[in-house]
């Protein structure tokens, strides 16, 4: 995993010279810390109401408004920001990872639908497979989830965080393999997907600003 990430970071530095320096070097650390957070019981906290004044929420809403395609209005961006932070807090996954996956999968479009592959919503969840998976899980409230429910930002983000956590455990903490499981991509397509996730993670952290106060889960 480390060799692949170093190669991806090197590729990004060649494509975008502005990524050279401390921000670029932190890229590997971002991915390495994910297994630590995901496997630590103390990293998961109960969901709470997130005030609109929360610095990470304000920053995230601005990020979604800027990079969503099509551009989402403030109320939708606010709903996406709250859902992502809540999913991060509940799952223990870093906020930047969820932001990056949502950006890559749908460009922050909660109404995105790929009817050919039957992928739905913000994280483009593959409904046929995951419907069967969640029906088998005990103690979860996904048994009655329908396709239209995946168009709800909160439901989609919560399910995606659970899927990513599950894939991470199956991958033994290997984030690169986890992303392959989630996306279903292999070979060059998988490498491109991982490179995009790393780039978006870095872009969000750069946008957020290293000196800014953050909410739990970021």
Backbone as ProteinMPNN parsed JSONL, in Angstrom:
{"seq_chain_A": "XXXXXXXXXXXXXXXXXXXXXXXXXXXXXXXXXXXXXXXXXXXXXXXXXXXXXXXXXXXXXXXXXXXXXXXXXXXXXXXXXXXXXXXXXXXXXXXXXXXXXXXXXXXXXXXXXXXXXXXXXXXXXXXXXXXXXXXXXXXXXXXXXXXXXXXXXXXXXXXXXXXXXXXXXXXXXXXXXXXXXXXXXXXXXXXXXXXXXXXXXXXXXXXXXXXXXXXXXX", "coords_chain_A": {"N_chain_A": [[0.829, -1.208, 0.0], [1.938, 1.237, 0.823], [3.924, 1.752, -1.114], [2.376, 2.075, -3.428], [0.849, 4.332, -2.742], [2.867, 6.25, -2.462], [3.735, 6.358, -5.101], [1.425, 7.33, -6.305], [1.209, 9.826, -5.063], [3.507, 10.994, -6.07], [2.832, 11.099, -8.757], [0.71, 12.916, -8.645], [2.089, 15.186, -7.803], [3.554, 15.723, -10.061], [1.574, 16.3, -11.882], [0.269, 18.489, -10.738], [1.996, 21.066, -9.804], [1.605, 22.745, -7.605], [1.071, 21.163, -5.475], [3.37, 20.342, -4.273], [5.478, 20.066, -1.396], [4.71, 20.623, 2.155], [1.894, 20.089, 2.305], [1.497, 18.162, 0.317], [3.179, 16.098, 1.273], [1.804, 15.298, 3.517], [-0.126, 13.675, 2.541], [0.247, 10.828, 2.435], [0.254, 10.303, 5.164], [-2.404, 10.895, 5.836], [-3.825, 8.732, 4.699], [-2.668, 6.554, 5.993], [-3.468, 6.896, 8.629], [-6.127, 6.276, 8.672], [-6.841, 3.445, 9.047], [-6.153, 3.236, 11.764], [-7.923, 4.981, 13.043], [-10.359, 3.849, 12.275], [-10.375, 1.325, 13.473], [-10.339, 1.857, 16.116], [-12.164, 1.762, 19.025], [-12.749, 3.987, 20.586], [-12.927, 6.014, 18.811], [-15.41, 6.275, 17.815], [-18.319, 8.122, 18.265], [-21.324, 9.203, 19.828], [-24.0, 10.423, 17.809], [-24.684, 13.866, 17.46], [-26.567, 16.946, 17.483], [-25.565, 19.169, 15.023], [-24.384, 22.385, 15.108], [-24.863, 25.209, 12.929], [-22.797, 26.92, 13.128], [-20.512, 25.519, 13.506], [-17.108, 25.235, 12.833], [-15.946, 23.327, 10.985], [-18.219, 22.499, 9.629], [-19.123, 24.862, 8.413], [-16.951, 25.343, 6.716], [-17.029, 22.989, 5.176], [-19.521, 23.177, 3.909], [-19.034, 25.382, 2.286], [-17.069, 24.248, 0.677], [-18.478, 22.193, -0.631], [-20.384, 23.735, -2.005], [-18.677, 25.012, -3.773], [-17.408, 22.964, -5.267], [-19.317, 21.14, -6.119], [-21.144, 19.454, -8.689], [-23.937, 19.321, -10.619], [-23.789, 22.755, -9.435], [-24.653, 22.953, -6.1], [-27.345, 24.417, -4.237], [-27.296, 26.483, -1.24], [-28.983, 25.33, 0.924], [-29.006, 22.566, 0.252], [-26.273, 21.975, 0.184], [-25.711, 22.441, 2.862], [-27.176, 20.39, 4.083], [-25.784, 18.193, 3.068], [-23.252, 18.647, 4.191], [-23.808, 18.406, 6.964], [-24.664, 15.732, 7.026], [-22.361, 14.329, 6.231], [-20.499, 14.959, 8.258], [-21.835, 13.9, 10.442], [-21.914, 11.171, 9.734], [-19.202, 10.631, 9.74], [-18.581, 10.976, 12.448], [-20.111, 8.933, 13.604], [-19.081, 6.592, 12.449], [-16.355, 6.695, 12.788], [-14.621, 7.096, 10.725], [-12.349, 9.223, 8.95], [-13.298, 12.586, 8.227], [-12.358, 13.796, 5.876], [-11.963, 11.62, 4.186], [-14.57, 10.641, 3.658], [-15.627, 12.911, 2.444], [-13.999, 13.032, 0.151], [-14.651, 10.619, -1.185], [-17.395, 10.977, -1.694], [-17.217, 13.182, -3.359], [-15.804, 12.128, -5.539], [-17.528, 10.058, -6.361], [-20.084, 11.188, -6.96], [-19.827, 13.896, -7.421], [-20.838, 15.427, -5.365], [-23.585, 15.277, -5.733], [-26.626, 14.62, -4.599], [-28.783, 13.6, -5.92], [-27.916, 11.927, -7.871], [-28.102, 9.269, -10.196], [-27.368, 6.143, -11.508], [-28.783, 4.282, -13.637], [-28.143, 2.103, -15.165], [-26.119, 0.655, -13.806], [-27.335, 0.621, -11.418], [-26.691, 2.346, -9.254], [-26.911, 4.634, -6.596], [-27.516, 7.961, -5.426], [-25.635, 10.178, -3.194], [-23.221, 8.799, -2.575], [-23.252, 6.942, -4.531], [-24.338, 4.279, -4.098], [-24.47, 0.827, -4.612], [-27.318, -0.593, -5.137], [-28.613, -3.293, -5.495], [-26.712, -5.22, -4.515], [-25.975, -4.296, -1.919], [-28.39, -4.106, -0.63], [-29.101, -6.753, -0.112], [-26.969, -7.408, 1.535], [-27.272, -5.716, 3.81], [-29.706, -6.58, 4.742], [-29.055, -8.943, 5.928], [-27.684, -8.213, 8.136], [-27.6, -7.942, 11.627], [-29.275, -5.976, 14.066], [-29.279, -3.625, 12.638], [-30.922, -0.895, 10.954], [-31.568, -1.081, 8.276], [-33.085, -2.815, 6.859], [-35.521, -2.266, 5.628], [-34.861, -0.463, 3.652], [-35.313, 1.267, 0.655], [-34.888, 1.883, -2.897], [-35.52, 4.597, -3.368], [-35.055, 5.657, -0.881], [-32.339, 5.906, -0.748], [-31.851, 8.267, -1.945], [-32.016, 10.118, -0.036], [-30.006, 12.257, 1.789], [-28.901, 11.832, 4.392], [-29.417, 9.069, 4.91], [-28.03, 7.86, 2.805], [-25.352, 8.703, 3.242], [-24.861, 7.57, 5.755], [-25.156, 4.827, 5.259], [-23.103, 4.503, 3.375], [-20.82, 5.079, 4.904], [-20.905, 2.923, 6.678], [-20.539, 0.825, 4.864], [-17.97, 1.398, 3.859], [-16.497, 1.133, 6.23], [-16.915, -1.574, 6.726], [-15.703, -2.68, 4.431], [-13.103, -1.868, 4.929], [-12.424, -3.377, 7.163], [-12.557, -5.947, 6.037], [-10.423, -5.701, 4.358], [-8.315, -5.746, 6.026], [-7.385, -3.371, 7.091], [-6.108, -2.141, 4.994], [-6.145, 0.596, 3.096], [-6.068, 1.192, 0.375], [-6.877, -1.231, -0.804], [-9.41, -1.321, 0.347], [-10.701, 0.828, -0.964], [-10.752, -0.21, -3.494], [-12.492, -2.352, -3.158], [-14.824, -0.949, -2.522], [-15.321, 0.64, -4.812], [-15.283, -1.226, -6.828], [-13.434, -1.342, -8.801], [-10.533, -2.342, -10.698], [-7.015, -2.836, -11.442], [-5.658, -0.393, -13.665], [-7.81, 1.358, -13.572], [-8.549, 1.23, -10.917], [-6.261, 2.31, -9.693], [-6.392, 4.901, -10.681], [-8.759, 5.739, -9.459], [-8.034, 5.654, -6.715], [-6.042, 7.586, -6.759], [-7.554, 9.863, -7.316], [-9.139, 9.992, -4.982], [-7.171, 10.466, -3.05], [-6.21, 12.923, -3.948], [-8.505, 14.574, -3.701], [-8.846, 14.39, -0.957], [-6.585, 15.73, -0.03], [-7.064, 18.226, -1.18], [-9.373, 19.031, 0.159], [-8.452, 19.171, 2.831], [-6.556, 21.159, 2.511], [-8.23, 23.251, 1.741], [-9.736, 23.465, 4.028], [-7.872, 24.326, 5.885], [-5.06, 24.259, 7.917], [-4.862, 25.532, 10.359], [-7.334, 26.004, 11.362], [-10.03, 25.792, 13.706], [-11.67, 22.747, 14.406], [-14.52, 20.548, 14.1], [-15.506, 17.631, 16.012], [-14.579, 14.579, 14.498], [-13.465, 15.486, 12.164]], "CA_chain_A": [[0.0, 0.0, 0.0], [2.757, 2.441, 0.946], [4.568, 2.014, -2.391], [1.372, 2.587, -4.353], [0.508, 5.699, -2.35], [3.999, 7.115, -2.792], [3.714, 6.561, -6.541], [0.293, 8.201, -6.615], [1.562, 11.178, -4.624], [4.489, 11.498, -7.02], [2.096, 11.437, -9.976], [-0.04, 14.147, -8.401], [3.029, 16.306, -7.739], [3.943, 16.036, -11.424], [0.42, 16.879, -12.565], [-0.061, 19.766, -10.112], [3.155, 21.506, -9.038], [1.215, 23.441, -6.388], [0.939, 20.218, -4.368], [4.661, 20.039, -3.673], [5.675, 20.677, -0.084], [4.11, 19.981, 3.336], [0.547, 19.579, 2.054], [1.661, 16.925, -0.439], [3.794, 15.071, 2.103], [0.839, 14.813, 4.497], [-1.073, 12.78, 1.885], [0.429, 9.454, 2.899], [-0.154, 10.223, 6.57], [-3.86, 10.882, 5.863], [-4.315, 7.399, 4.413], [-2.17, 5.619, 6.993], [-4.166, 7.072, 9.895], [-7.505, 5.8, 8.553], [-7.066, 2.187, 9.77], [-6.051, 3.468, 13.204], [-9.18, 5.569, 13.485], [-11.49, 2.949, 12.038], [-10.331, 0.167, 14.354], [-10.297, 2.299, 17.502], [-13.52, 1.937, 19.549], [-12.936, 5.32, 21.151], [-13.094, 6.993, 17.75], [-16.816, 6.387, 17.481], [-19.038, 8.879, 19.265], [-22.751, 9.313, 19.548], [-24.352, 11.552, 16.958], [-25.291, 15.009, 18.127], [-26.991, 18.001, 16.575], [-24.427, 19.981, 14.637], [-24.764, 23.768, 14.87], [-24.367, 25.752, 11.672], [-21.602, 27.71, 13.402], [-19.379, 24.614, 13.624], [-16.152, 25.639, 11.802], [-15.821, 22.337, 9.924], [-19.448, 22.5, 8.848], [-19.094, 26.062, 7.579], [-15.947, 25.101, 5.674], [-17.49, 21.913, 4.302], [-20.605, 23.712, 3.078], [-18.391, 26.184, 1.258], [-16.379, 23.343, -0.234], [-19.504, 21.537, -1.451], [-20.925, 24.745, -2.928], [-17.674, 25.341, -4.789], [-16.976, 21.846, -6.11], [-20.418, 20.271, -6.545], [-21.549, 19.529, -10.098], [-24.121, 20.757, -10.753], [-23.608, 23.51, -8.202], [-25.776, 22.783, -5.191], [-27.691, 25.605, -3.449], [-26.866, 26.428, 0.158], [-29.692, 24.354, 1.774], [-28.571, 21.205, -0.076], [-24.883, 21.873, 0.647], [-25.758, 22.357, 4.324], [-27.63, 19.038, 4.411], [-24.677, 17.289, 2.76], [-22.226, 18.852, 5.199], [-24.248, 17.801, 8.233], [-24.707, 14.272, 6.881], [-21.002, 13.814, 6.175], [-19.893, 15.066, 9.587], [-22.519, 12.932, 11.315], [-21.457, 9.836, 9.347], [-17.822, 10.519, 10.202], [-18.602, 10.811, 13.906], [-20.697, 7.644, 13.958], [-18.283, 5.472, 11.943], [-14.948, 6.829, 13.149], [-13.827, 7.366, 9.531], [-12.017, 10.645, 8.818], [-14.208, 13.377, 7.412], [-11.798, 14.042, 4.552], [-12.162, 10.429, 3.356], [-15.961, 10.629, 3.205], [-15.758, 14.029, 1.506], [-13.339, 12.673, -1.097], [-15.408, 9.565, -1.871], [-18.623, 11.582, -2.211], [-16.848, 14.047, -4.486], [-15.448, 11.283, -6.674], [-18.648, 9.23, -6.805], [-21.25, 11.908, -7.497], [-19.582, 15.341, -7.443], [-21.741, 15.973, -4.337], [-24.951, 15.352, -6.255], [-27.423, 13.606, -3.903], [-29.795, 13.061, -6.822], [-27.267, 11.172, -8.946], [-28.585, 7.898, -10.389], [-26.876, 5.386, -12.652], [-29.781, 3.221, -13.735], [-27.528, 0.924, -15.764], [-25.448, -0.122, -12.756], [-28.198, 0.72, -10.233], [-25.993, 3.056, -8.193], [-27.819, 5.71, -6.215], [-27.289, 8.974, -4.416], [-24.403, 10.91, -2.93], [-22.073, 7.89, -2.622], [-23.486, 5.965, -5.6], [-24.434, 2.963, -3.478], [-24.982, -0.206, -5.526], [-28.476, -1.059, -4.373], [-28.915, -4.735, -5.469], [-25.803, -5.973, -3.651], [-25.973, -3.868, -0.518], [-29.693, -4.399, -0.042], [-29.001, -8.11, 0.422], [-25.995, -7.401, 2.628], [-27.809, -5.094, 5.012], [-30.804, -7.401, 5.25], [-28.479, -10.017, 6.729], [-27.028, -7.681, 9.318], [-28.451, -7.827, 12.8], [-29.146, -4.73, 14.819], [-29.263, -2.467, 11.758], [-32.27, -0.492, 10.545], [-31.553, -0.935, 6.826], [-33.832, -3.896, 6.229], [-36.595, -1.758, 4.789], [-34.377, 0.607, 2.774], [-35.668, 1.129, -0.756], [-34.073, 2.714, -3.789], [-35.797, 6.022, -3.183], [-34.485, 6.087, 0.389], [-30.933, 6.233, -0.976], [-31.763, 9.643, -2.414], [-31.94, 10.968, 1.146], [-28.587, 12.468, 2.063], [-28.501, 11.201, 5.651], [-29.436, 7.615, 4.756], [-26.967, 7.487, 1.885], [-24.052, 8.906, 3.886], [-24.731, 6.612, 6.849], [-24.918, 3.517, 4.668], [-21.785, 4.508, 2.746], [-19.818, 4.985, 5.966], [-20.928, 1.538, 7.162], [-19.955, -0.015, 3.827], [-16.529, 1.65, 3.848], [-15.942, 0.523, 7.441], [-16.954, -3.015, 6.497], [-14.665, -2.986, 3.448], [-11.81, -1.654, 5.567], [-12.161, -4.553, 8.003], [-12.265, -7.064, 5.136], [-9.123, -5.435, 3.754], [-7.287, -5.791, 7.058], [-6.846, -2.036, 7.321], [-5.455, -1.632, 3.784], [-7.074, 1.59, 2.554], [-6.094, 1.06, -1.082], [-7.748, -2.371, -1.092], [-10.76, -0.918, 0.732], [-11.266, 1.656, -2.032], [-11.032, -1.106, -4.609], [-13.721, -3.076, -2.827], [-15.978, -0.047, -2.577], [-15.58, 1.109, -6.176], [-15.377, -2.344, -7.754], [-12.456, -1.147, -9.875], [-9.277, -3.08, -10.611], [-5.988, -2.412, -12.379], [-5.422, 1.028, -13.868], [-8.995, 2.104, -13.13], [-8.456, 1.291, -9.458], [-5.201, 3.269, -9.355], [-6.926, 6.248, -10.951], [-9.745, 6.028, -8.409], [-7.301, 5.954, -5.484], [-5.369, 8.872, -6.961], [-8.572, 10.907, -7.172], [-9.509, 10.094, -3.573], [-6.055, 11.112, -2.363], [-6.17, 14.336, -4.346], [-9.621, 15.287, -3.093], [-8.572, 14.474, 0.475], [-5.616, 16.81, 0.139], [-7.697, 19.491, -1.538], [-10.284, 19.432, 1.228], [-7.663, 19.579, 3.983], [-5.974, 22.448, 2.162], [-9.341, 24.203, 1.772], [-10.132, 23.604, 5.428], [-6.865, 25.124, 6.563], [-4.502, 23.513, 9.034], [-4.94, 26.263, 11.627], [-8.731, 26.255, 11.732], [-10.656, 24.923, 14.711], [-12.514, 21.786, 13.716], [-15.498, 19.798, 14.888], [-15.14, 16.217, 16.15], [-14.798, 13.778, 13.301], [-12.785, 16.023, 11.0]], "C_chain_A": [[0.859, 1.252, 0.0], [3.423, 2.792, -0.381], [3.593, 2.614, -3.397], [1.039, 4.032, -4.03], [1.631, 6.666, -2.681], [4.047, 7.389, -4.287], [2.583, 7.493, -6.946], [0.598, 9.641, -6.234], [2.553, 11.802, -5.59], [3.812, 11.906, -8.321], [1.337, 12.745, -9.816], [0.896, 15.352, -8.404], [3.499, 16.702, -9.132], [2.804, 16.709, -12.18], [0.119, 18.281, -12.052], [1.116, 20.228, -9.256], [2.792, 22.17, -7.721], [1.097, 22.489, -5.206], [2.281, 19.848, -3.752], [4.754, 20.698, -2.302], [4.915, 19.954, 1.004], [2.736, 19.386, 3.084], [0.625, 18.251, 1.314], [2.188, 15.806, 0.444], [2.821, 14.52, 3.136], [-0.126, 13.802, 3.885], [-0.97, 11.354, 2.364], [-0.046, 9.302, 4.335], [-1.67, 10.175, 6.688], [-4.386, 9.466, 5.682], [-3.875, 6.394, 5.462], [-2.971, 5.701, 8.278], [-5.585, 6.515, 9.855], [-7.714, 4.465, 9.264], [-7.018, 2.359, 11.278], [-7.36, 4.015, 13.747], [-10.329, 4.583, 13.379], [-11.527, 1.785, 13.009], [-10.286, 0.551, 15.827], [-11.704, 2.528, 18.017], [-13.771, 3.342, 20.059], [-13.166, 6.375, 20.091], [-14.552, 7.193, 17.386], [-17.555, 7.084, 18.615], [-20.497, 8.948, 18.873], [-23.03, 10.557, 18.705], [-25.019, 12.642, 17.784], [-25.736, 16.008, 17.084], [-25.814, 18.912, 16.288], [-24.872, 21.406, 14.36], [-24.177, 24.281, 13.57], [-23.118, 26.586, 11.879], [-20.356, 26.849, 13.539], [-18.384, 24.923, 12.504], [-16.025, 24.641, 10.664], [-17.055, 22.313, 9.04], [-19.481, 23.694, 7.911], [-18.133, 25.869, 6.417], [-16.438, 24.07, 4.67], [-18.615, 22.386, 3.388], [-20.027, 24.557, 1.946], [-17.684, 25.336, 0.219], [-17.367, 22.66, -1.176], [-20.09, 22.528, -2.462], [-19.96, 25.028, -4.072], [-17.418, 24.206, -5.765], [-18.101, 20.917, -6.545], [-20.755, 20.522, -8.011], [-22.803, 18.694, -10.293], [-24.002, 21.467, -9.407], [-24.849, 23.41, -7.328], [-26.062, 24.082, -4.436], [-27.336, 25.402, -1.985], [-27.64, 25.404, 0.988], [-29.255, 22.916, 1.515], [-27.134, 20.986, 0.403], [-24.827, 21.737, 2.161], [-26.18, 20.954, 4.76], [-26.524, 18.022, 4.158], [-23.591, 17.41, 3.82], [-22.585, 18.218, 6.526], [-24.218, 16.282, 8.156], [-23.302, 13.674, 6.889], [-20.322, 13.863, 7.54], [-20.521, 14.057, 10.536], [-22.047, 11.51, 11.013], [-20.026, 9.602, 9.8], [-17.77, 10.263, 11.699], [-19.106, 9.424, 14.296], [-19.793, 6.475, 13.573], [-16.838, 5.512, 12.414], [-14.051, 7.062, 11.945], [-13.534, 8.861, 9.432], [-12.978, 11.373, 7.885], [-13.67, 13.556, 6.004], [-11.97, 12.835, 3.629], [-13.582, 10.402, 2.803], [-16.205, 11.748, 2.197], [-15.188, 13.636, 0.144], [-14.119, 11.615, -1.875], [-16.697, 10.123, -2.459], [-18.334, 12.467, -3.418], [-16.521, 13.229, -5.728], [-16.663, 10.544, -7.234], [-19.751, 10.028, -7.491], [-21.027, 13.4, -7.7], [-20.545, 16.073, -6.51], [-23.158, 16.174, -4.859], [-25.798, 14.27, -5.594], [-28.506, 12.982, -4.776], [-29.221, 12.219, -7.944], [-27.782, 9.737, -8.987], [-27.946, 7.323, -11.641], [-27.787, 4.177, -12.792], [-29.2, 1.954, -14.366], [-26.885, 0.037, -14.713], [-26.245, -0.147, -11.461], [-27.435, 1.263, -9.021], [-26.757, 4.336, -7.899], [-27.202, 6.677, -5.208], [-25.873, 9.505, -4.296], [-23.164, 10.042, -3.08], [-22.241, 6.796, -3.672], [-23.476, 4.529, -5.07], [-25.102, 1.985, -4.442], [-26.107, -0.965, -4.81], [-28.655, -2.58, -4.359], [-28.023, -5.51, -4.505], [-25.967, -5.588, -2.194], [-27.325, -4.052, 0.15], [-29.665, -5.788, 0.593], [-28.056, -8.155, 1.623], [-26.607, -6.856, 3.908], [-28.987, -5.875, 5.58], [-30.296, -8.514, 6.156], [-27.857, -9.502, 8.028], [-28.018, -7.531, 10.464], [-28.217, -6.487, 13.486], [-29.079, -3.491, 13.97], [-30.683, -2.159, 11.313], [-32.344, -0.286, 9.036], [-32.45, -1.94, 6.118], [-34.909, -3.395, 5.281], [-36.177, -0.664, 3.83], [-34.718, 0.29, 1.319], [-34.787, 2.048, -1.595], [-34.28, 4.198, -3.522], [-35.234, 6.55, -1.872], [-33.024, 6.489, 0.235], [-30.754, 7.638, -1.53], [-31.783, 10.633, -1.249], [-30.49, 11.047, 1.596], [-28.14, 11.731, 3.319], [-28.416, 9.687, 5.53], [-28.258, 7.171, 3.909], [-25.596, 7.601, 2.546], [-23.82, 7.879, 4.99], [-24.44, 5.21, 6.318], [-23.521, 3.437, 4.056], [-20.681, 4.372, 3.787], [-19.753, 3.573, 6.53], [-20.271, 0.597, 6.152], [-18.433, 0.155, 3.798], [-15.852, 1.031, 5.069], [-15.868, -0.988, 7.298], [-15.852, -3.43, 5.525], [-13.272, -2.833, 4.047], [-11.441, -2.84, 6.452], [-11.818, -5.765, 7.144], [-10.869, -6.936, 4.528], [-7.993, -5.457, 4.767], [-6.634, -4.457, 7.315], [-6.133, -1.43, 6.132], [-6.432, -0.701, 3.069], [-7.184, 1.485, 1.038], [-7.004, -0.098, -1.488], [-9.194, -2.044, -0.748], [-11.431, -0.116, -0.379], [-11.561, 0.824, -3.271], [-12.305, -1.89, -4.386], [-14.937, -2.176, -3.0], [-16.337, 0.313, -4.019], [-15.798, -0.031, -7.166], [-14.393, -2.258, -8.902], [-11.191, -1.971, -9.617], [-8.278, -2.454, -11.584], [-5.814, -0.907, -12.442], [-6.597, 1.875, -13.394], [-8.991, 2.271, -11.612], [-7.406, 2.31, -9.031], [-5.668, 4.695, -9.586], [-7.917, 6.662, -9.874], [-9.043, 6.417, -7.112], [-6.607, 7.304, -5.597], [-6.353, 10.027, -6.798], [-8.96, 11.096, -5.71], [-8.41, 10.799, -2.791], [-6.018, 12.597, -2.686], [-7.298, 15.126, -3.682], [-9.438, 15.41, -1.576], [-7.634, 15.632, 0.769], [-6.246, 18.168, -0.137], [-8.626, 19.97, -0.426], [-9.511, 19.902, 2.455], [-6.993, 20.924, 3.724], [-7.03, 23.542, 2.238], [-9.739, 24.506, 3.213], [-9.147, 24.466, 6.194], [-6.373, 24.441, 7.819], [-4.662, 24.226, 10.361], [-6.356, 26.472, 12.115], [-9.187, 25.313, 12.823], [-11.603, 24.003, 13.994], [-13.466, 21.107, 14.676], [-15.018, 18.369, 15.038], [-15.47, 15.463, 14.883], [-14.076, 14.294, 12.094], [-11.313, 15.674, 11.015]], "O_chain_A": [[0.573, 2.212, -0.715], [3.494, 3.963, -0.752], [3.935, 3.543, -4.129], [0.955, 4.868, -4.929], [1.376, 7.783, -3.132], [4.357, 8.503, -4.709], [2.752, 8.343, -7.821], [0.287, 10.568, -6.982], [2.464, 12.99, -5.899], [4.162, 12.923, -8.921], [1.315, 13.579, -10.721], [0.556, 16.409, -8.935], [3.809, 17.868, -9.376], [3.036, 17.581, -13.017], [-0.243, 19.164, -12.83], [1.227, 19.823, -8.099], [3.603, 22.159, -6.795], [1.03, 22.933, -4.059], [2.311, 19.093, -2.78], [4.177, 21.761, -2.077], [4.511, 18.805, 0.822], [2.429, 18.304, 3.583], [-0.101, 17.314, 1.646], [1.695, 14.68, 0.373], [2.988, 13.388, 3.591], [-0.866, 13.138, 4.611], [-1.984, 10.726, 2.67], [-0.67, 8.302, 4.687], [-2.187, 9.478, 7.561], [-5.279, 9.034, 6.41], [-4.625, 5.475, 5.79], [-3.147, 4.69, 8.958], [-6.187, 6.302, 10.907], [-8.675, 4.338, 10.023], [-7.765, 1.698, 11.999], [-7.848, 3.568, 14.785], [-11.168, 4.49, 14.275], [-12.608, 1.301, 13.342], [-10.203, -0.319, 16.694], [-12.396, 3.407, 17.505], [-14.893, 3.839, 19.972], [-13.552, 7.5, 20.406], [-14.898, 8.169, 16.722], [-17.439, 6.696, 19.777], [-20.847, 8.769, 17.706], [-22.389, 11.596, 18.864], [-25.811, 12.368, 18.686], [-25.327, 15.926, 15.926], [-25.142, 19.375, 17.209], [-25.673, 21.622, 13.45], [-23.108, 23.837, 13.152], [-22.441, 26.929, 10.91], [-19.253, 27.38, 13.674], [-18.761, 24.882, 11.333], [-15.998, 25.037, 9.499], [-16.947, 22.125, 7.829], [-19.828, 23.554, 6.738], [-18.456, 26.189, 5.273], [-16.286, 24.249, 3.462], [-18.648, 22.026, 2.211], [-20.467, 24.466, 0.8], [-17.694, 25.655, -0.97], [-17.119, 22.562, -2.378], [-20.268, 22.195, -3.634], [-20.38, 25.256, -5.206], [-17.231, 24.444, -6.958], [-17.843, 19.972, -7.29], [-20.663, 21.646, -8.505], [-22.75, 17.473, -10.149], [-24.107, 20.832, -8.358], [-25.955, 23.739, -7.758], [-25.129, 24.778, -4.034], [-27.104, 24.275, -1.546], [-27.002, 24.646, 1.719], [-29.143, 22.128, 2.453], [-26.815, 19.936, 0.962], [-23.992, 21.003, 2.69], [-25.61, 20.393, 5.696], [-26.344, 17.092, 4.944], [-23.068, 16.402, 4.296], [-21.751, 17.559, 7.146], [-23.797, 15.617, 9.102], [-23.081, 12.623, 7.491], [-19.644, 12.913, 7.933], [-19.827, 13.431, 11.337], [-21.806, 10.729, 11.933], [-19.674, 8.492, 10.201], [-16.997, 9.425, 12.163], [-18.576, 8.811, 15.223], [-19.74, 5.474, 14.288], [-16.165, 4.481, 12.44], [-12.84, 7.212, 12.106], [-14.379, 9.681, 9.792], [-13.412, 10.823, 6.873], [-14.427, 13.48, 5.037], [-12.109, 13.003, 2.418], [-13.779, 10.165, 1.612], [-16.912, 11.552, 1.208], [-15.813, 13.875, -0.89], [-14.233, 11.708, -3.098], [-17.062, 9.79, -3.587], [-19.106, 12.5, -4.376], [-16.912, 13.592, -6.838], [-16.807, 10.419, -8.451], [-20.295, 9.585, -8.502], [-21.948, 14.105, -8.112], [-21.008, 17.175, -6.806], [-23.845, 17.121, -4.475], [-25.705, 13.106, -5.984], [-29.082, 11.955, -4.417], [-29.94, 11.834, -8.866], [-27.888, 9.072, -7.956], [-27.977, 7.941, -12.705], [-27.579, 3.16, -12.132], [-29.704, 0.856, -14.131], [-27.074, -1.179, -14.716], [-25.882, -0.847, -10.516], [-27.519, 0.721, -7.919], [-27.196, 5.037, -8.81], [-26.483, 6.288, -4.288], [-25.033, 9.307, -5.174], [-22.163, 10.483, -3.644], [-21.47, 5.837, -3.704], [-22.711, 3.684, -5.534], [-26.154, 2.273, -5.013], [-25.863, -1.853, -3.994], [-28.839, -3.134, -3.276], [-28.509, -6.36, -3.759], [-26.085, -6.455, -1.329], [-27.399, -4.146, 1.376], [-30.15, -5.973, 1.709], [-28.315, -8.853, 2.603], [-26.477, -7.464, 4.97], [-29.233, -5.83, 6.785], [-31.012, -8.977, 7.044], [-27.541, -10.29, 8.919], [-29.135, -7.049, 10.278], [-27.111, -5.946, 13.482], [-28.848, -2.401, 14.493], [-31.543, -3.039, 11.292], [-33.085, 0.574, 8.56], [-32.558, -1.911, 4.892], [-35.181, -4.018, 4.254], [-37.032, 0.003, 3.248], [-34.449, -0.804, 0.824], [-34.043, 2.876, -1.069], [-33.319, 4.964, -3.46], [-34.963, 7.745, -1.748], [-32.522, 7.316, 0.997], [-29.634, 8.148, -1.582], [-31.593, 11.834, -1.441], [-29.826, 10.024, 1.764], [-27.1, 11.072, 3.308], [-27.45, 9.081, 5.995], [-27.565, 6.214, 4.254], [-24.77, 6.696, 2.424], [-22.708, 7.375, 5.145], [-23.592, 4.495, 6.853], [-22.834, 2.426, 4.199], [-19.715, 3.637, 3.579], [-18.667, 3.076, 6.829], [-19.536, -0.316, 6.531], [-17.696, -0.829, 3.723], [-14.762, 0.469, 4.959], [-14.884, -1.61, 7.696], [-15.148, -4.412, 5.762], [-12.362, -3.589, 3.706], [-10.284, -3.259, 6.487], [-10.905, -6.523, 7.47], [-10.22, -7.936, 4.222], [-6.839, -5.214, 4.415], [-5.469, -4.396, 7.711], [-5.602, -0.323, 6.231], [-7.428, -1.154, 2.504], [-8.265, 1.666, 0.477], [-7.81, 0.036, -2.409], [-10.108, -2.444, -1.469], [-12.596, -0.352, -0.7], [-12.503, 1.11, -4.01], [-13.104, -2.074, -5.304], [-15.954, -2.59, -3.555], [-17.507, 0.293, -4.4], [-16.416, 0.16, -8.214], [-14.496, -3.011, -9.871], [-10.834, -2.254, -8.473], [-8.647, -1.648, -12.437], [-5.82, -0.224, -11.417], [-6.408, 2.976, -12.877], [-9.379, 3.316, -11.089], [-7.638, 3.089, -8.106], [-5.379, 5.589, -8.791], [-7.912, 7.809, -9.43], [-9.417, 7.404, -6.479], [-6.587, 8.078, -4.64], [-6.017, 11.053, -6.207], [-9.095, 12.227, -5.244], [-8.701, 11.649, -1.949], [-5.819, 13.428, -1.8], [-7.073, 16.218, -3.162], [-9.829, 16.414, -0.981], [-7.857, 16.412, 1.694], [-5.995, 19.138, 0.579], [-8.666, 21.158, -0.105], [-9.865, 20.915, 3.058], [-6.877, 21.741, 4.638], [-6.763, 24.634, 2.74], [-10.038, 25.647, 3.567], [-9.542, 25.251, 7.056], [-7.166, 24.083, 8.69], [-4.601, 23.579, 11.407], [-6.563, 27.059, 13.177], [-8.771, 24.155, 12.86], [-12.281, 24.427, 13.058], [-13.256, 21.088, 15.889], [-14.184, 17.929, 14.247], [-16.515, 15.682, 14.27], [-14.058, 13.616, 11.067], [-10.58, 16.05, 10.1]]}, "name": "protein", "num_of_chains": 1, "seq": "XXXXXXXXXXXXXXXXXXXXXXXXXXXXXXXXXXXXXXXXXXXXXXXXXXXXXXXXXXXXXXXXXXXXXXXXXXXXXXXXXXXXXXXXXXXXXXXXXXXXXXXXXXXXXXXXXXXXXXXXXXXXXXXXXXXXXXXXXXXXXXXXXXXXXXXXXXXXXXXXXXXXXXXXXXXXXXXXXXXXXXXXXXXXXXXXXXXXXXXXXXXXXXXXXXXXXXXXXX"}
